């Protein structure tokens, strides 16, 4: 009703401006009335959305992403927050009030903000309203069922009591928030909110062992490893969904900016002067801010996936381990492989059965592949996992080559080329199989996450290794002057001159003089 009232006043203000020229006093009264009503509406809207978000936090749990895929889950808080924000934006846009729209837009940006400080947002008395980022980092709604069930149940009961208490004090909170909004004391309100929230814990707070930051911390054996992995994968799906949701919300604000621009163009078509409206700049800021949040969530996803791959496939100390993890096994395989061989040895060593059993098999049997095979990861998460494993595999091979302890001839270079291609194929196949799931129906949030899945980023991780293989396959060092190529402009996809010289030195039939002449 308040939204409709704001819309009526706004339309009447527009009608008055177009038909009652020169009636400045009447226009001022209407504008003041619109400002007052929009303040009432926007304060109540953000208060209602905050309570809804708190309730979504208290009821958060792993939910299905797609029907027919019972193992593919995402924390419900992501989709619930997206729905709450979309409904709030749509209602605010229906008021035709500039202040109402960008006030709600500011609240939406706070909900999805990637805030490392851990402070509270706009909320009522006693409510520590956390954003989606903090909820994911604390593992809210990521663990389901068995471990910590009684603790989560008590937390949910406590959260419901807090929400009920907040609703009983709604009138006082509304009055205080309204006075703050009239004074436009946004900064003071945030400071007051921070002091109110600093002493308490939020609804449905996850246990200290939960969340993205500590699922795989060293020495934490209280929770079953499989449950921790399932929780981590659910959280990763949530981070991917949050990135897609922020992108969708940014697109929604982009549509509002375009509609506002068209409206301003129509209204000012009869006048010579058309200054840019402040509301459009505020909406543009919200649009850009949400797009920035989407990129931040994607960066967080990449960071956490690499940490997971390190824990399950091999860490930074990979060259000091015994090969019981798949990437450690890859390191041992390449180190022990003979690359200075004749044609008969090449035919024996290049057999796909041998390479499948000794090199590819351990990767296929790794826990990462098993979890993906159980359909627990969204396509975007699988892509990040494949990129992380590709990057680590290529780095292992390149480090072994640059150590300079492996001898190569032309047959050995061909063998290494085949091994690299098989690694590329298995990682690309993992992505392609995941992107074509058993059911093509996706929710509104996750549908966009797999629509642009490509294996190009997988192949990019192997660019430096591919350059090394190309150098090892040269007939003579001087041929590199004719066949040399670069991918992009950075060293992350290209070998440096020193590295090229080191790789050439691995060929037993390349003389130092020929290498020196080729590198002049």
C-alpha positions in Angstrom: 0.0 0.0 0.0 2.8 2.4 0.8 4.5 1.6 -2.5 1.3 2.3 -4.4 0.8 5.5 -2.5 4.3 6.7 -3.4 3.6 5.8 -7.0 0.4 7.8 -7.0 2.1 10.9 -5.5 5.0 10.6 -8.0 2.7 10.4 -11.0 0.7 13.4 -9.7 3.9 15.3 -9.2 4.9 14.6 -12.9 1.4 15.5 -14.0 1.6 18.8 -12.0 5.0 19.7 -13.5 3.6 19.2 -17.1 0.3 20.9 -16.7 0.5 23.4 -13.9 3.6 25.4 -14.9 4.5 28.2 -12.5 2.8 26.7 -9.4 6.1 26.3 -7.5 4.5 26.3 -4.0 2.1 23.4 -4.9 5.0 21.5 -6.5 7.1 21.9 -3.4 4.3 20.6 -1.2 3.9 17.6 -3.4 7.6 16.9 -3.5 7.8 17.2 0.3 4.9 14.7 0.6 6.6 12.3 -1.8 9.9 12.6 0.1 8.1 11.9 3.4 6.2 8.9 2.0 9.3 7.5 0.3 11.2 7.7 3.6 8.4 5.8 5.4 8.4 3.2 2.6 12.2 2.7 2.2 12.7 2.5 6.0 10.0 -0.1 6.3 11.1 -2.0 3.2 14.7 -2.3 4.4 13.5 -3.3 7.9 11.2 -6.0 6.5 13.9 -7.3 4.2 16.4 -7.4 7.1 14.0 -9.5 9.2 13.4 -11.8 6.2 17.1 -12.2 5.7 17.5 -13.0 9.4 14.8 -15.6 9.2 16.5 -17.1 6.1 19.7 -17.4 8.1 18.0 -19.2 10.9 16.4 -21.7 8.6 19.4 -22.1 6.2 20.2 -25.7 5.1 21.7 -27.4 2.0 19.1 -27.4 -0.8 18.9 -29.0 -4.2 20.2 -27.0 -7.1 18.5 -29.1 -9.8 15.7 -31.7 -9.6 16.9 -35.2 -10.2 20.4 -34.5 -8.8 20.1 -35.2 -5.1 23.8 -34.8 -4.4 24.1 -31.3 -5.9 23.3 -28.9 -3.1 23.8 -25.2 -2.3 23.2 -23.3 0.9 19.6 -22.1 0.9 20.7 -18.6 2.2 22.0 -17.7 -1.3 18.8 -18.3 -3.2 16.7 -16.9 -0.3 18.8 -13.7 -0.2 18.5 -13.4 -4.0 14.7 -13.7 -3.9 14.4 -11.2 -1.0 16.6 -8.7 -2.8 14.7 -9.1 -6.1 11.4 -8.6 -4.5 12.6 -5.5 -2.6 14.0 -3.9 -5.7 10.9 -4.6 -7.7 8.7 -3.1 -5.0 10.9 -0.1 -4.7 10.9 0.4 -8.5 7.1 0.3 -8.4 7.0 3.4 -6.1 8.6 5.6 -8.9 10.5 7.2 -6.0 14.2 7.9 -6.6 15.0 7.9 -2.9 13.3 4.6 -2.3 15.0 2.8 -5.1 18.6 3.8 -4.2 18.0 3.3 -0.5 16.9 -0.2 -1.2 19.8 -0.6 -3.6 22.3 0.5 -0.9 20.8 -2.2 1.4 21.2 -4.8 -1.3 24.8 -3.9 -1.8 25.4 -4.4 1.9 23.8 -7.8 1.9 26.1 -9.1 -0.8 29.2 -7.1 0.2 32.4 -9.0 0.6 33.3 -7.6 4.0 36.4 -8.9 5.7 35.7 -6.9 8.9 32.8 -9.0 10.1 30.7 -6.1 11.2 26.9 -6.0 11.3 24.6 -4.4 8.7 21.4 -2.4 8.9 19.3 -4.2 11.5 17.0 -3.9 14.4 17.8 -3.9 18.1 19.7 -7.0 19.1 19.9 -8.4 15.5 23.4 -9.1 14.1 22.3 -9.3 10.4 25.2 -10.9 8.6 25.6 -10.7 4.8 25.8 -13.6 2.4 29.6 -13.5 2.4 29.9 -13.9 6.2 27.2 -16.6 6.1 29.2 -18.6 3.6 32.5 -18.1 5.4 31.0 -19.4 8.6 29.4 -22.4 6.8 25.8 -21.4 7.5 23.5 -23.9 5.8 26.4 -25.9 4.4 26.2 -28.9 6.8 23.2 -31.1 6.8 21.9 -33.8 8.9 24.2 -35.6 11.3 27.2 -33.8 12.7 26.3 -31.0 15.1 22.6 -31.5 14.6 21.6 -30.8 18.2 23.8 -27.7 18.3 22.3 -26.3 15.1 18.8 -27.1 16.4 19.4 -25.1 19.5 20.8 -22.3 17.4 17.7 -22.2 15.2 15.4 -22.1 18.2 17.4 -19.2 19.7 17.3 -17.4 16.3 13.5 -17.7 16.1 13.2 -16.3 19.6 15.5 -13.4 18.6 13.4 -12.7 15.5 10.1 -12.8 17.4 11.6 -10.4 20.0 12.7 -8.0 17.2 9.2 -8.1 15.6 7.6 -7.2 19.0 9.9 -4.1 19.1 9.1 -3.2 15.5 7.4 0.1 16.3 10.3 1.6 18.3 12.9 0.4 15.8 10.9 1.8 12.9 10.6 5.2 14.6 14.3 5.4 15.4 15.2 4.4 11.8 12.8 6.9 10.4 14.3 9.7 12.3 17.8 8.7 11.2 16.6 8.5 7.6 15.0 12.0 7.7 18.3 13.4 9.0 20.2 11.5 6.3 22.5 10.2 9.0 23.6 7.1 7.1 27.1 7.0 8.5 25.9 7.6 12.1 23.4 4.8 11.7 26.0 2.3 10.6 28.2 3.3 13.5 25.3 2.9 15.9 24.4 -0.4 14.3 28.0 -1.6 14.7 28.0 -0.8 18.4 24.7 -2.5 18.9 25.9 -5.6 17.1 29.4 -5.9 18.4 28.5 -7.8 21.5 26.3 -10.5 20.2 26.4 -13.4 17.8 24.1 -13.7 14.8 21.3 -16.1 14.2 22.2 -19.6 13.1 26.0 -19.0 13.6 27.9 -22.1 12.5 30.3 -23.9 14.9 33.8 -22.7 15.0 35.0 -25.7 13.0 32.6 -24.8 10.1 32.8 -22.5 7.1 35.2 -22.0 4.2 38.0 -20.7 6.4 38.6 -23.8 8.5 37.1 -27.0 7.0 40.6 -28.3 6.3 42.6 -26.8 9.0 45.5 -28.9 10.3 44.8 -30.9 13.4 41.0 -30.6 13.3 39.7 -34.2 13.6 36.5 -33.6 15.5 34.3 -33.8 12.4 34.3 -36.7 10.0 36.4 -35.9 6.9 33.7 -36.8 4.5 31.2 -34.5 6.2 33.8 -31.8 6.1 34.3 -32.3 2.3 30.6 -32.4 1.7 30.2 -29.1 3.6 33.1 -27.5 1.7 31.6 -28.5 -1.7 28.2 -27.2 -0.7 29.9 -23.9 0.4 31.8 -23.7 -2.9 28.5 -24.2 -4.8 27.1 -21.3 -2.7 30.0 -19.0 -3.5 29.5 -19.8 -7.2 25.8 -19.1 -6.9 26.5 -15.9 -5.0 28.6 -14.7 -7.9 25.9 -15.4 -10.4 23.2 -13.8 -8.1 25.3 -10.6 -7.8 25.6 -10.5 -11.6 21.9 -11.0 -12.0 21.1 -8.2 -9.5 23.6 -5.9 -11.3 21.7 -6.6 -14.5 18.4 -5.7 -12.8 19.8 -2.3 -11.7 21.1 -1.9 -15.3 17.6 -2.3 -16.6 16.4 0.3 -14.1 19.1 2.7 -15.2 18.1 2.3 -18.8 14.4 2.8 -18.0 15.2 5.9 -16.0 17.3 7.3 -18.9 14.5 6.7 -21.4 12.0 8.3 -19.0 14.2 11.4 -18.5 14.7 11.6 -22.3 10.9 11.6 -22.9 10.1 14.1 -20.1 12.8 16.5 -21.3 12.2 16.2 -25.0 10.4 19.5 -25.0 13.1 21.4 -23.1 16.6 22.4 -24.0 18.2 21.6 -20.6 18.3 18.1 -19.3 20.8 17.7 -16.4 21.7 14.1 -15.5 19.6 12.9 -12.6 21.2 12.1 -9.3 19.2 8.9 -9.0 20.7 7.5 -12.2 24.2 8.0 -10.8 23.2 6.2 -7.6 21.6 3.3 -9.5 24.8 3.1 -11.6 26.8 2.9 -8.5 24.7 0.0 -7.2 25.0 -1.7 -10.5 28.8 -1.4 -10.6 29.1 -2.3 -6.9 27.2 -5.6 -7.4 29.3 -6.4 -10.5 32.4 -5.9 -8.3 30.9 -8.2 -5.7 30.4 -10.8 -8.4 34.0 -10.7 -9.3 35.0 -10.9 -5.7 33.0 -14.0 -5.2 34.6 -15.5 -8.3 38.0 -14.7 -6.8 37.0 -16.3 -3.5 35.9 -19.4 -5.4 39.2 -19.7 -7.1 41.1 -19.3 -3.9 39.1 -21.8 -1.9 39.1 -24.4 -4.8 42.9 -24.2 -4.9 43.1 -24.8 -1.2 40.8 -27.8 -1.5 42.9 -29.2 -4.4 46.0 -28.7 -2.3 44.5 -30.7 0.6 43.1 -33.5 -1.4 45.6 -33.8 -4.3 48.9 -32.5 -3.0 50.2 -29.4 -1.2 53.0 -27.0 -1.6 55.4 -29.6 -0.2 54.6 -31.8 -3.1 58.3 -32.5 -3.8 58.9 -33.8 -0.3 56.1 -36.4 -0.1 55.7 -40.1 -0.9 53.2 -40.0 -3.7 50.1 -41.2 -2.0 48.1 -38.3 -3.5 47.4 -38.1 -7.2 49.5 -35.0 -8.0 52.3 -36.4 -5.9 52.1 -39.6 -7.9 52.3 -37.5 -11.1 55.5 -35.9 -9.8 57.0 -39.3 -9.1 55.9 -40.7 -12.5 57.5 -37.9 -14.5 60.7 -38.0 -12.4 61.1 -41.7 -13.0 60.2 -41.7 -16.7 62.9 -42.3 -19.2 62.9 -39.8 -22.0 66.3 -40.6 -23.6 65.2 -43.7 -25.6 65.1 -45.4 -29.0 62.2 -46.2 -31.3 61.5 -49.6 -29.8 61.5 -48.3 -26.3 59.2 -45.5 -27.4 56.6 -47.9 -28.8 56.6 -49.8 -25.5 56.4 -46.7 -23.3 53.8 -44.8 -25.3 51.2 -47.6 -24.8 47.9 -46.0 -23.5 47.4 -49.0 -21.2 50.6 -48.2 -19.4 50.0 -44.5 -19.2 46.4 -45.0 -18.1 47.5 -47.3 -15.3 50.5 -45.4 -14.0 49.8 -41.8 -14.7 46.1 -41.1 -15.5 44.6 -43.9 -13.3 45.6 -42.3 -9.9 44.1 -39.0 -11.1 40.8 -40.7 -12.0 40.7 -42.4 -8.6 41.5 -39.3 -6.7 39.0 -38.0 -4.1 38.4 -34.9 -6.2 37.3 -36.9 -9.2 35.2 -39.2 -6.9 33.3 -36.3 -5.4 32.7 -34.8 -8.8 31.6 -38.2 -10.1 29.0 -38.2 -7.3 27.6 -35.1 -8.8 28.2 -32.8 -5.8 29.6 -29.8 -7.6 28.1 -27.2 -9.8 29.6 -26.9 -13.3 31.4 -23.6 -12.5 33.0 -25.2 -9.4 34.1 -28.2 -11.5 35.7 -25.8 -14.0 37.6 -24.1 -11.2 38.7 -27.5 -9.8 39.9 -28.6 -13.3 41.8 -25.3 -13.7 43.5 -25.7 -10.3 44.5 -29.3 -11.0 45.7 -28.4 -14.5 47.7 -25.5 -13.2 49.3 -27.7 -10.5 50.0 -30.5 -13.0 51.7 -28.2 -15.5 53.7 -26.6 -12.7 54.9 -30.0 -11.6 56.1 -31.0 -15.1 57.7 -27.7 -15.7 59.6 -27.7 -12.4 61.0 -31.2 -13.2 62.1 -30.0 -16.6 63.8 -26.8 -15.2 65.7 -28.8 -12.6 67.8 -30.0 -15.5 68.2 -33.6 -14.3 66.2 -35.3 -17.1 67.8 -36.2 -20.5 65.7 -36.0 -23.7 66.0 -36.9 -27.3 63.4 -36.6 -30.1 61.6 -39.8 -29.1 61.4 -38.7 -25.5 60.0 -35.4 -26.5 57.2 -37.2 -28.4 56.5 -39.3 -25.3 56.2 -36.3 -23.1 54.0 -34.6 -25.6 51.6 -37.5 -25.5 51.5 -37.5 -21.7 50.7 -33.8 -21.6 47.9 -34.3 -24.1 46.4 -37.1 -22.0 46.4 -34.9 -18.9 44.7 -32.1 -20.9 42.1 -34.5 -22.2 41.2 -35.9 -18.7 40.8 -32.4 -17.3 38.8 -31.1 -20.3 36.7 -34.2 -20.2 35.9 -33.6 -16.5 34.6 -30.1 -17.3 32.6 -31.3 -20.4 30.9 -34.1 -18.5 30.0 -31.9 -15.7 28.5 -29.2 -17.9 26.2 -31.7 -19.5 24.4 -33.0 -16.5 21.6 -35.6 -16.3 19.0 -32.8 -16.2 19.2 -29.5 -18.1 16.7 -27.7 -15.8 18.5 -25.3 -13.5 17.3 -22.7 -11.0 17.3 -19.0 -11.8 20.5 -18.5 -9.9 22.6 -21.3 -11.2 21.4 -21.4 -14.8 23.9 -18.8 -15.9 26.9 -20.3 -14.1 27.3 -23.2 -16.6 26.0 -21.5 -19.7 29.5 -20.2 -20.6 31.6 -23.2 -19.6 34.6 -23.6 -21.8 37.8 -25.7 -21.7 39.9 -22.8 -23.0 41.0 -21.9 -19.5 42.2 -25.5 -19.0 44.4 -25.4 -22.0 45.8 -22.0 -20.9 47.3 -23.6 -17.8 49.4 -25.8 -20.0 50.8 -23.1 -22.3 54.2 -22.9 -20.7 54.5 -26.7 -20.7 53.4 -26.8 -24.4 56.1 -24.3 -25.2 58.7 -26.5 -23.5 57.5 -29.6 -25.4 57.7 -27.7 -28.7 61.3 -26.7 -27.9 62.2 -30.3 -27.0 60.7 -31.5 -30.4 62.9 -29.2 -32.4 65.3 -30.8 -34.9 68.0 -28.2 -34.0 68.1 -25.2 -31.6 68.2 -22.7 -34.5 64.7 -23.8 -35.6 63.3 -22.0 -32.6 64.0 -18.7 -34.4 61.5 -19.7 -37.0 58.9 -21.5 -34.8 59.0 -19.3 -31.7 55.6 -18.0 -30.5 54.1 -16.2 -27.5 50.7 -16.5 -25.9 49.6 -13.1 -24.6 52.1 -10.7 -23.2 52.8 -12.1 -19.7 55.3 -14.6 -18.3 52.4 -16.6 -16.8 51.8 -18.1 -20.2 55.2 -17.9 -21.8 58.7 -19.2 -20.9 61.4 -16.7 -20.2 64.6 -16.7 -22.2 66.5 -18.3 -19.3 63.8 -21.1 -19.1 64.0 -21.6 -22.9 67.8 -22.0 -22.7 67.4 -24.5 -19.8 64.8 -26.6 -21.7 67.0 -26.7 -24.8 69.9 -27.9 -22.6 67.8 -31.1 -21.8 68.3 -32.4 -25.4 71.3 -34.6 -25.4 72.0 -33.9 -29.1 71.9 -30.1 -28.7 75.4 -28.6 -28.3 76.0 -25.7 -26.0 77.3 -23.6 -28.9 74.2 -24.2 -31.0 72.0 -23.3 -28.0 74.0 -20.1 -27.4 73.8 -19.1 -31.1 70.0 -19.7 -31.1 69.5 -17.5 -28.0 71.4 -14.5 -29.3 
